[in-house]
Amino acid sequence: QVQLVESGGGLVQVGGSLRLSCAASGRTSTTYATGWFRQAPGKEREIVASISGIGTTFYTASVKGRFTISRDNAKNTVWLQMNSLTPEDTAVYYCGTGPSGREYWGQGTQVTVSS
């Protein structure tokens, strides 16, 4: 019902910035929350940030003050601005959405932060 495509990942040095985008198509809804998740090798997928249909945001403690999530419902797009990146941010980043925020997933985009 919903297709998600992430983009914007890449290789960046410590302290650098990246902006990820998540473009949605199909039967999207402005009532859905959308989240950014990440998964590093050998670790479980964890939530990084989320935003509700009305703009309420959540950030995991390790990224507060460094990352900003935003959305443009007219464009069916959610962004994640990542600043002051550290090697601990290295992971595959996924966006998820749906009635509970996790029913639909994108393919992921790799973020690598070099020390």
N, C-alpha and C positions, 0 to 999 in steps of 0.2 A: 504493500500500500504506500509506503514511503521509502524513497531512495535518498541516501546521503552520500556526499562526496567531499572528502577532506582534501585540503591542499595547503601549501605554505611551509611544509617541513623542510629540513635541510640541515646542513652542518654549520655551526656557529661557535665562536670562541666564548670562553667564560666572560660574563658581563655583557654579552651581546643580546640582541632582541630578534624575535620572530613574530609574525602575525599569521595565525592559522585561520582558515575559513572552512565552514561547513555549509555546503549548499544543499538544500532539500528540494525534492520534487515528489510528485504524486499526491496522495491524499493527506496533505499536511493540515495542521490545525493550529491556530494561534493560541489555543488553550494548552497545547503541549509544552511541557518543560523540555529543555535541551541541555545536555551536559557534555562536557569534555572529560574524557577518561584517558588514562595512560597505563601502559604495561611495559615494564622493563624486563629483560631476560631473567628468568628464574623467579619472578615475582608475580603476584596476582594483580589483576586489573584494579585500579583505584580511581575514584572520582577526583577530579581536579577542580572543576568549577561547574556551576549550573545556573541557568536563568529560566525563569518562568515566562509564561506568555505575557504577563504584565510587567516584566522587567525586574522582578525580585531576584537577587543574586546570592550565591553561596560560593565560598572558596575554602578549600582545605587549608589547614594552618600553614603548611610549608610554602604556599604560594601567595598568601595574603600580602598585599602591598607590592607585589611584583607582577601579577597577572591580572588582566581585566577581561571579563566576558561581556559581550554585547550582542544584540540581535536587531535585525531589520526585518520585521514581519512582511513588509511589502516586497522585499527581495527574497524572502525565505532563506535567509542566510544568518548564521551565527559566527562570530569571530572570537578568537582568543588572542589577545595581545600579551606577549610574554617578554618581560624585561628582566635585566640582571640575571641572566641564565647561569646555572651552575651545572657541573657534570651530573649531579643528582637528578636533574630534569631530563636526562637522556632516556628516551622511551619511544614506543609507538603510541601516537595520540589518536584517539577515536572520538567521534561524536556520536551521541545516542539521543533518541527522542521517542516520543510516543505518549500514550495516556499516563504511564508511570515513569516516563523518561528513559526507558531502556528497551523498548520493544523493537526498535529499529536501529541499525548500526551502519556506519560507513566502513570503508575498507582500511582505514588507518593511514597515517602519514608519519614517517620517521623523523624524529628530532634528535640530533646528536650534538652534544656540547663538549668541546674539547678543552682540556685543562691547560 
